[in-house]
Amino acid sequence: MTSDATPTPSPAAPATHRTRVVVVGAGPAGLTVANILRAASVDCVVLETESRAFIEQRPRAGFLEEWAVHALERRGLADGLLERAQVHHEFEFRFAGERHRFPYGELAGRRHFVYPQPLLVTDLVRRYADDTGGDIRFGVRDVELHGIDTERPSVSYTDPDTGRRERIDCDTVAGCDGARGVCRESLPQGHSTIARHDYGIGWLALLAEAPPSSDCVVFGAHPRGFAAHMARSPQVTRYYLECPPGDDPGNWPHERVWSELRLRLAADGAMPLTEGRLIEKRVLDMHNYVVEPMSYGRLHLAGDAAHLAAPIAAKGMNLALHDALLLGDALVAHCARGDSGGLRDYSAASLRRVWQYQEFSQWLSEVMHGASSGDPFRAGVATARLRRVFGSPAAAAAFAELYIGKDIDP
């Protein structure tokens, strides 16, 4: 017996969709790319393995360089940031019992904006999904990339609601899914070089329900270890304490944390620290890596998928945004006008700033951690660098430009 009915697909066969660009990852890089594409009417789909609530609450970096803020503002993506962010234009370094203010804003003509990443992510999701109706799929599982070295790439995943495999055919994939995502793992062996650097230290990252104890960022170089104070809001302060890599946060009870912070940030004339309940404790192992090149076939990596910068110089989110701005504009030129020059040049253009920021982070790490290295030579060199920065106008100006990222605006 025959039938004219269309046969139903096998349960194992994925449902197929089509778009121009698939963005894997809904962090600052992926969401910035998606918003740029959406504003240019380029079809795209964002895939994110976590829930919306999770990415809007996940604790992450909070310092944005002024060029990045202006670049987001030009694209209409900085309204919340400009309304609520704090502005910093100087920091204080404490070493050998002394306090040294450094007015980098005055020297470089630029400032930092303090705006925690969850707030920026919330703004970018709202703009893309709620305001403009962009397609973003949360909680997807088992993401896989296919055919990225062909003219017909695709991305497949498991739908969290139906359990069914879905496939999206596309022209290009923007890999913005971070250090542990599938996009970097999809690069064929031998295609890219992954340069790595391990600092051999850890930072205990702390959030305290306590008002800031200074009106600016404070760095402390001490023989017992580096420490830092960074305001996050009028009621919450971020602190860092140098610790062994892989240390257990449980080794740092309340009293030990505050005792070490008081000791390492002590200096003549400094205000006492305002203590409060510790609402976050986690250990960050300080290491960097760079993937070169950042593109393969129809796949282009951005943010932590392509490079990781330890939070030593607060460069990570700024590098992610730099990638996203370059990649978003290059994808618009390719999809809307057939101009592929930006995509061809994307990796090289991004890596120029990546390596500049990596070099500065390594230099600053020696300044911050030399005193606690156990090596008298490194400790002496670190002190010499600090005294040069605070004593030489030329050295101070050069340091300020690197610290605030004053080079090329995208």
Secondary structure, DSSP 8 states (H G I E B T S, - for coil): ----S-----TTS-EEEE-SEEEE--SHHHHHHHHHHHHTT--EEEEESS-HHHHTT-----EEEHHHHHHHHHTT--HHHHHH-EEE--EEEEETTEEEEE-HHHHHS--EEE--HHHHHHHHHIIIIIIT--EEEES-EEEEEE-TTSSS-EEEEE-TTT--EEEEE-SEEEE---TTSHHHHTS-TTT-EEEEEEEEEEEEEEEEES--SSSSEEEEE-TT--EEEEE-SSS-EEEEEEE-TT--GGG--HHHHHHHHHHHT--TT-------EEEEEEEEEEEEEEEESSEETTEEE-GGGTEE--TTSS-HHHHHHHHHHHHHHHHHHHHHH---HHHHHHHHHHHHHHHHHHHHHHHHHHHHHGGGSS-HHHHHHHHHHHHHHHH-HHHHHHHHHHHHT-S---
